[in-house]
Each structure stands twice: as C-alpha cells, then as structure tokens.
C-alpha cells in the first residue's frame, strides 16, 4: 500500500510529519518507485526470498532438534526471534533467549527447545561475525602490503 501510494506521487507520511527530511525521503522513494519499477520488483522479490530462507532455516533448526513445526508455529517462533533483534538491546542479548523460551512454551513445547534454538541461532551469528572479521582483517592486510610495496618502489626511484 505504502509503495503504491509513493508510486502514485502521494506522500502519506509527509502529510502527518511535517519535516523536510521526511518530505525529501518520500520524494526520493516515490521517484525510485516510478522511475525504476523493475528494481523495485527485484527488491521486493529479494525480500520475500530472504524471508523464505529464514523460515526454512528456523524449520531446519527445529527439525534437527527433533521437533516438527506446523506453518503457524514456524511463523510464531521466527517472529519471536526477529522481534528480539528489533528491541533496544545490543544484539537482543537475553531478549532472544527469553522470547524463544516463551514462544515455544506457549506452543506447548518444553522450554529446553527454546533455549536450544537460541543457542544455535547465537552460534550461527558468532560464526558469521567471525568470518566477517577474519575477511576484513585479510583485506586490510592485503591493502597494507600493497601500500608497503608502493612506498618501497617510490623510494627506489627517488
């Protein structure tokens, strides 16, 4: 609804919040919707695909922990995990765990399943972050070596 309104030239939020930054943001988003509809469709498709992967990942986690979730249970469990990251706690510390325990208990599963899901999610996050830090360190090292080589060549030709 909102993207359609922007595409039609409407500015619904600007009508409520009268700030230049809001007007400028909506104008730019509306221009994007009108001028690049294929990019917009691609972005929406990528968003749906990423949610599909998240749902599959959560289902797979529960399956490997010995539980088969229905579609509604899957959505509830994933929603609890995503909401934890949206709250104002760094990385949802403690909130993810509490939310998962509460969600699985409300669905009739043991609390240990919620804690197990939380620990596997945290482990996945740590592995992904570690890989990113390692890759960044490798890139910086490569850039540093390139600068050292350039400096050495400049000194040779002086």
C-alpha positions as CSV (number, residue, x, y, z in Angstrom):
1,X,0.0,0.0,0.0
2,X,2.7,2.5,1.0
3,X,4.9,1.8,-2.0
4,X,1.9,2.0,-4.3
5,X,1.0,5.4,-2.8
6,X,4.6,6.6,-3.3
7,X,4.5,5.4,-6.9
8,X,1.3,7.4,-7.5
9,X,3.0,10.5,-6.2
10,X,1.3,10.6,-2.8
11,X,3.3,11.3,0.4
12,X,1.4,9.8,3.3
13,X,4.0,10.2,6.0
14,X,4.8,13.8,4.9
15,X,1.1,14.7,5.5
16,X,1.5,13.6,9.1
17,X,5.1,14.5,9.9
18,X,6.0,17.9,8.6
19,X,9.8,17.7,8.4
20,X,12.0,18.5,5.4
21,X,13.9,15.2,5.8
22,X,10.7,13.2,5.7
23,X,9.5,15.0,2.6
24,X,12.8,14.6,0.9
25,X,12.9,10.9,1.7
26,X,9.4,10.3,0.5
27,X,10.1,12.2,-2.7
28,X,13.2,10.2,-3.4
29,X,11.4,6.9,-2.6
30,X,8.5,7.9,-4.8
31,X,10.8,8.8,-7.7
32,X,12.5,5.4,-7.3
33,X,9.1,3.6,-7.4
34,X,8.1,5.5,-10.6
35,X,11.4,5.5,-12.4
36,X,12.8,2.1,-11.5
37,X,9.8,-0.3,-11.3
38,X,11.9,-3.4,-12.2
39,X,14.4,-2.6,-9.5
40,X,11.5,-2.2,-7.0
41,X,10.1,-5.6,-8.0
42,X,13.6,-7.1,-7.7
43,X,14.0,-5.7,-4.2
44,X,10.6,-7.0,-3.1
45,X,11.4,-10.4,-4.6
46,X,14.7,-10.5,-2.8
47,X,12.9,-9.6,0.5
48,X,10.4,-12.4,0.0
49,X,13.3,-14.8,-0.8
50,X,15.2,-13.8,2.3
51,X,12.2,-14.4,4.5
52,X,11.7,-17.8,2.8
53,X,15.3,-18.7,3.6
54,X,14.8,-17.5,7.3
55,X,11.7,-19.6,7.6
56,X,13.5,-22.7,6.1
57,X,16.4,-22.1,8.4
58,X,14.2,-21.9,11.5
59,X,12.3,-25.0,10.5
60,X,15.6,-26.9,9.8
61,X,16.9,-25.9,13.3
62,X,13.8,-27.2,15.0
63,X,13.8,-30.4,12.8
64,X,17.4,-31.2,13.8
65,X,16.4,-30.6,17.4
66,X,13.8,-33.3,17.0
67,X,10.7,-31.1,16.5
68,X,8.4,-30.8,13.5
69,X,6.7,-27.4,13.5
70,X,3.5,-26.5,11.7
71,X,3.4,-23.4,9.5
72,X,1.8,-21.3,12.2
73,X,4.3,-22.5,14.9
74,X,7.1,-21.7,12.5
75,X,5.9,-18.2,11.9
76,X,5.4,-17.6,15.6
77,X,8.8,-18.9,16.6
78,X,10.6,-16.9,13.9
79,X,8.6,-13.7,14.7
80,X,9.7,-14.0,18.4
81,X,13.3,-14.3,17.2
82,X,13.1,-11.3,14.8
83,X,11.3,-9.1,17.4
84,X,14.1,-9.7,19.8
85,X,16.6,-8.1,17.4
86,X,14.3,-5.1,17.0
87,X,14.2,-4.2,20.7
88,X,16.7,-1.7,22.0
89,X,19.2,-4.2,23.4
90,X,22.6,-4.9,21.8
91,X,22.1,-8.0,19.6
92,X,18.9,-8.7,21.6
93,X,21.0,-10.1,24.4
94,X,18.8,-12.1,26.7
95,X,15.7,-11.0,24.8
96,X,16.2,-13.6,22.1
97,X,16.6,-16.4,24.7
98,X,13.6,-15.3,26.8
99,X,11.4,-14.8,23.7
100,X,12.3,-18.2,22.3
101,X,11.6,-19.9,25.6
102,X,8.3,-18.0,26.0
103,X,7.2,-18.7,22.4
104,X,7.9,-22.5,22.5
105,X,6.3,-22.8,25.9
106,X,3.2,-21.0,24.6
107,X,3.2,-23.5,21.7
108,X,3.3,-26.4,24.1
109,X,6.9,-27.4,23.7
110,X,9.5,-27.7,26.5
111,X,11.5,-24.6,27.5
112,X,14.7,-26.5,26.6
113,X,13.7,-26.4,22.9
114,X,13.5,-22.5,23.1
115,X,16.9,-22.3,24.8
116,X,18.4,-24.8,22.3
117,X,17.1,-22.8,19.4
118,X,18.5,-19.6,20.9
119,X,21.9,-21.2,21.4
120,X,22.1,-22.5,17.8
121,X,21.0,-19.0,16.5
122,X,23.7,-17.3,18.6
123,X,26.3,-19.8,17.4
124,X,25.3,-19.1,13.8
125,X,25.6,-15.4,14.4
126,X,29.0,-15.8,16.1
127,X,30.3,-17.9,13.1
128,X,29.0,-15.3,10.6
129,X,30.5,-12.4,12.5
130,X,33.8,-14.2,13.0
131,X,34.0,-14.9,9.2
132,X,33.3,-11.2,8.5
133,X,36.0,-10.1,11.0
134,X,38.5,-12.5,9.5
135,X,37.7,-11.4,6.0
136,X,38.1,-7.8,6.9
137,X,41.4,-8.4,8.6
138,X,42.6,-10.3,5.4
139,X,41.5,-7.4,3.2
140,X,43.2,-4.8,5.4
141,X,46.4,-6.9,5.4
142,X,46.4,-7.1,1.7
143,X,45.9,-3.3,1.4
144,X,48.7,-2.7,3.9
145,X,51.1,-4.9,1.9
146,X,50.1,-3.0,-1.2
147,X,50.9,0.3,0.4
148,X,54.3,-1.0,1.7
149,X,55.2,-2.2,-1.8
150,X,54.2,1.1,-3.4
151,X,56.3,3.0,-0.8
152,X,59.3,0.8,-1.4
153,X,59.0,1.3,-5.2
154,X,58.8,5.1,-4.7
155,X,62.0,5.0,-2.6
156,X,63.8,3.0,-5.2
157,X,63.0,5.6,-7.9
158,X,64.0,8.6,-5.9
